[in-house]
Amino acid sequence: MPGSGMNDGKAGQSPVPPPSAAGSAEFSLKEGMYVQPGQRLFSLQSLTTVWAILEFSPSNVRSLKVGQPVELRIESFAEPIRRKINYIEPLYGSGSKNLRARVYLSNPGGRLKPGALLTATVQAGSHSALWIPVSAALDLGRSKVVFVKTAGGFQSRKISTGHRSGLMLEVTAGLSPDDEIAENGQLLMDSESFVKAK
């Protein structure tokens, strides 16, 4: 390797750390280091195919599936790239609360560079749902309730919830579109409400 500065391992020279010790260093060889026979110094990777790594918050995981269309906008590219999600990692990354998915991209000419920033828009489809203000749902720990307007005032009712989007909460069971609820459940909370919760 011309210009590498490697030698035959004479005394006083620094050894090359093994790949595991080098961690994520870009290049662990330095002038004056010596190597052992058979030691791996570095790995070469082809850039003919690269991955786009997308991160999703837990609230969006249920809407995510392999094969979904995705539009990628990558820095230094004028036009978006349209592909599909190829793989969803089964576990959350270490120290992360987000789930990751991969989109495989062919890279003729090496125009896509590892480490480039991108934004992605995933087409998750549409479905009808009942949404209420987050403030209307009172969290009791194992369940959530809302206060439904009745002839005599308000009565608490247990609900099941799904996604949250900003200040709105999806209701999956317990309410119908015809129900009228209090916009702020905290204001109506009292001991009697817990007894009447159905």
One Martini backbone bead per residue (centre of mass of N, CA, C, O) as a GRO file, in nm:
protein
  198
    1MET     BB    1   0.083   0.044   0.031
    2PRO     BB    2   0.119   0.341  -0.069
    3GLY     BB    3   0.179   0.565   0.193
    4SER     BB    4   0.109   0.412   0.478
    5GLY     BB    5   0.357   0.348   0.689
    6MET     BB    6   0.417   0.060   0.699
    7ASN     BB    7   0.570  -0.214   0.874
    8ASP     BB    8   0.754  -0.496   1.035
    9GLY     BB    9   0.739  -0.458   1.364
   10LYS     BB   10   0.909  -0.287   1.530
   11ALA     BB   11   1.018  -0.148   1.789
   12GLY     BB   12   0.795   0.121   1.897
   13GLN     BB   13   0.541   0.041   1.761
   14SER     BB   14   0.210   0.070   1.668
   15PRO     BB   15  -0.069  -0.095   1.679
   16VAL     BB   16  -0.339  -0.220   1.524
   17PRO     BB   17  -0.648  -0.207   1.578
   18PRO     BB   18  -0.904  -0.379   1.593
   19PRO     BB   19  -1.213  -0.346   1.463
   20SER     BB   20  -1.362  -0.342   1.744
   21ALA     BB   21  -1.179  -0.107   1.865
   22ALA     BB   22  -1.229   0.111   1.637
   23GLY     BB   23  -1.516   0.111   1.568
   24SER     BB   24  -1.625   0.412   1.393
   25ALA     BB   25  -1.383   0.461   1.252
   26GLU     BB   26  -1.280   0.553   0.945
   27PHE     BB   27  -0.951   0.533   1.007
   28SER     BB   28  -0.695   0.338   1.182
   29LEU     BB   29  -0.454   0.418   1.019
   30LYS     BB   30  -0.106   0.485   1.095
   31GLU     BB   31   0.185   0.604   1.111
   32GLY     BB   32   0.386   0.326   1.249
   33MET     BB   33   0.222   0.090   1.224
   34TYR     BB   34   0.143  -0.251   1.291
   35VAL     BB   35   0.087  -0.585   1.164
   36GLN     BB   36  -0.085  -0.879   1.135
   37PRO     BB   37  -0.132  -1.169   1.016
   38GLY     BB   38  -0.465  -1.152   0.886
   39GLN     BB   39  -0.541  -0.869   0.941
   40ARG     BB   40  -0.796  -0.647   0.945
   41LEU     BB   41  -0.808  -0.314   0.821
   42PHE     BB   42  -1.046  -0.307   0.602
   43SER     BB   43  -1.351  -0.215   0.429
   44LEU     BB   44  -1.531  -0.264   0.132
   45GLN     BB   45  -1.793  -0.070  -0.029
   46SER     BB   46  -2.063  -0.066  -0.220
   47LEU     BB   47  -2.257   0.209  -0.404
   48THR     BB   48  -2.486   0.085  -0.592
   49THR     BB   49  -2.628   0.041  -0.307
   50VAL     BB   50  -2.852   0.211  -0.090
   51TRP     BB   51  -2.973   0.356   0.215
   52ALA     BB   52  -3.271   0.465   0.361
   53ILE     BB   53  -3.321   0.610   0.679
   54LEU     BB   54  -3.617   0.581   0.873
   55GLU     BB   55  -3.801   0.765   1.121
   56PHE     BB   56  -4.048   0.665   1.374
   57SER     BB   57  -4.291   0.721   1.568
   58PRO     BB   58  -4.495   0.536   1.770
   59SER     BB   59  -4.770   0.663   1.652
   60ASN     BB   60  -4.684   0.544   1.340
   61VAL     BB   61  -4.639   0.231   1.334
   62ARG     BB   62  -4.927   0.109   1.258
   63SER     BB   63  -4.902   0.250   0.952
   64LEU     BB   64  -4.667   0.053   0.895
   65LYS     BB   65  -4.534  -0.096   0.581
   66VAL     BB   66  -4.444  -0.300   0.354
   67GLY     BB   67  -4.466  -0.125   0.034
   68GLN     BB   68  -4.482   0.161   0.085
   69PRO     BB   69  -4.501   0.457  -0.034
   70VAL     BB   70  -4.219   0.686  -0.104
   71GLU     BB   71  -4.090   1.020  -0.058
   72LEU     BB   72  -3.777   1.158  -0.149
   73ARG     BB   73  -3.573   1.424  -0.009
   74ILE     BB   74  -3.258   1.528  -0.125
   75GLU     BB   75  -2.987   1.672  -0.093
   76SER     BB   76  -2.902   1.807  -0.414
   77PHE     BB   77  -3.195   1.729  -0.513
   78ALA     BB   78  -3.452   1.836  -0.710
   79GLU     BB   79  -3.582   1.559  -0.725
   80PRO     BB   80  -3.777   1.325  -0.629
   81ILE     BB   81  -3.789   0.999  -0.475
   82ARG     BB   82  -3.961   0.698  -0.573
   83ARG     BB   83  -4.060   0.446  -0.341
   84LYS     BB   84  -4.028   0.165  -0.118
   85ILE     BB   85  -4.065  -0.013   0.155
   86ASN     BB   86  -3.843  -0.286   0.249
   87TYR     BB   87  -3.780  -0.235   0.572
   88ILE     BB   88  -3.850  -0.331   0.918
   89GLU     BB   89  -3.742  -0.295   1.216
   90PRO     BB   90  -3.813  -0.501   1.499
   91LEU     BB   91  -3.636  -0.291   1.663
   92TYR     BB   92  -3.529  -0.071   1.869
   93GLY     BB   93  -3.297   0.137   1.913
   94SER     BB   94  -3.043   0.232   2.090
   95GLY     BB   95  -3.176   0.497   2.269
   96SER     BB   96  -3.454   0.472   2.110
   97LYS     BB   97  -3.810   0.559   2.022
   98ASN     BB   98  -3.761   0.481   1.727
   99LEU     BB   99  -3.849   0.355   1.423
  100ARG     BB  100  -3.699   0.169   1.154
  101ALA     BB  101  -3.652   0.219   0.801
  102ARG     BB  102  -3.603   0.091   0.463
  103VAL     BB  103  -3.458   0.220   0.154
  104TYR     BB  104  -3.376   0.110  -0.155
  105LEU     BB  105  -3.099   0.240  -0.365
  106SER     BB  106  -3.000   0.311  -0.655
  107ASN     BB  107  -2.639   0.414  -0.764
  108PRO     BB  108  -2.561   0.553  -1.028
  109GLY     BB  109  -2.246   0.709  -1.009
  110GLY     BB  110  -2.259   0.792  -0.694
  111ARG     BB  111  -2.462   1.034  -0.603
  112LEU     BB  112  -2.516   0.888  -0.344
  113LYS     BB  113  -2.440   0.981  -0.010
  114PRO     BB  114  -2.332   0.901   0.273
  115GLY     BB  115  -2.511   1.112   0.511
  116ALA     BB  116  -2.743   1.222   0.379
  117LEU     BB  117  -3.005   1.427   0.387
  118LEU     BB  118  -3.364   1.363   0.459
  119THR     BB  119  -3.700   1.347   0.341
  120ALA     BB  120  -4.024   1.189   0.418
  121THR     BB  121  -4.315   1.055   0.241
  122VAL     BB  122  -4.586   0.862   0.353
  123GLN     BB  123  -4.827   0.644   0.217
  124ALA     BB  124  -5.096   0.539   0.438
  125GLY     BB  125  -5.354   0.628   0.366
  126SER     BB  126  -5.711   0.586   0.439
  127HIS     BB  127  -5.940   0.651   0.723
  128SER     BB  128  -6.197   0.637   0.919
  129ALA     BB  129  -6.252   0.865   1.203
  130LEU     BB  130  -6.264   0.950   1.548
  131TRP     BB  131  -6.222   1.282   1.678
  132ILE     BB  132  -6.070   1.438   1.964
  133PRO     BB  133  -5.982   1.617   2.208
  134VAL     BB  134  -5.745   1.566   2.439
  135SER     BB  135  -5.898   1.723   2.675
  136ALA     BB  136  -6.153   1.519   2.682
  137ALA     BB  137  -5.955   1.310   2.796
  138LEU     BB  138  -5.938   1.094   3.078
  139ASP     BB  139  -5.672   0.968   3.258
  140LEU     BB  140  -5.679   0.649   3.464
  141GLY     BB  141  -5.440   0.466   3.331
  142ARG     BB  142  -5.612   0.198   3.212
  143SER     BB  143  -5.803   0.440   3.124
  144LYS     BB  144  -6.048   0.622   2.933
  145VAL     BB  145  -6.247   0.927   2.958
  146VAL     BB  146  -6.562   1.073   2.894
  147PHE     BB  147  -6.807   1.340   2.869
  148VAL     BB  148  -7.145   1.285   2.826
  149LYS     BB  149  -7.426   1.421   2.714
  150THR     BB  150  -7.726   1.463   2.896
  151ALA     BB  151  -8.024   1.541   3.033
  152GLY     BB  152  -7.867   1.566   3.336
  153GLY     BB  153  -7.576   1.618   3.180
  154PHE     BB  154  -7.297   1.425   3.275
  155GLN     BB  155  -7.127   1.122   3.157
  156SER     BB  156  -6.916   0.876   3.198
  157ARG     BB  157  -6.689   0.719   2.943
  158LYS     BB  158  -6.541   0.466   2.805
  159ILE     BB  159  -6.242   0.448   2.600
  160SER     BB  160  -6.080   0.394   2.290
  161THR     BB  161  -5.753   0.446   2.159
  162GLY     BB  162  -5.519   0.577   1.928
  163HIS     BB  163  -5.414   0.812   1.772
  164ARG     BB  164  -5.198   1.102   1.771
  165SER     BB  165  -5.262   1.454   1.656
  166GLY     BB  166  -5.155   1.664   1.841
  167LEU     BB  167  -5.477   1.777   1.972
  168MET     BB  168  -5.565   1.491   1.867
  169LEU     BB  169  -5.792   1.198   1.917
  170GLU     BB  170  -5.842   0.869   1.863
  171VAL     BB  171  -6.147   0.681   1.839
  172THR     BB  172  -6.230   0.323   1.851
  173ALA     BB  173  -6.416   0.322   2.123
  174GLY     BB  174  -6.735   0.445   2.289
  175LEU     BB  175  -6.817   0.622   2.034
  176SER     BB  176  -7.019   0.849   1.854
  177PRO     BB  177  -7.094   1.100   1.632
  178ASP     BB  178  -7.358   1.184   1.818
  179ASP     BB  179  -7.190   1.254   2.045
  180GLU     BB  180  -7.170   1.473   2.329
  181ILE     BB  181  -6.888   1.648   2.456
  182ALA     BB  182  -6.655   1.746   2.666
  183GLU     BB  183  -6.369   1.936   2.610
  184ASN     BB  184  -6.310   1.925   2.939
  185GLY     BB  185  -6.261   1.668   3.162
  186GLN     BB  186  -6.120   1.792   3.416
  187LEU     BB  187  -6.365   1.979   3.509
  188LEU     BB  188  -6.560   1.702   3.566
  189MET     BB  189  -6.401   1.585   3.788
  190ASP     BB  190  -6.509   1.328   4.020
  191SER     BB  191  -6.601   1.078   4.226
  192GLU     BB  192  -6.866   1.007   4.066
  193SER     BB  193  -6.739   0.949   3.790
  194PHE     BB  194  -6.600   0.677   3.862
  195VAL     BB  195  -6.860   0.516   3.928
  196LYS     BB  196  -7.007   0.575   3.633
  197ALA     BB  197  -6.817   0.428   3.473
  198LYS     BB  198  -6.854   0.219   3.157
   0.00000   0.00000   0.00000
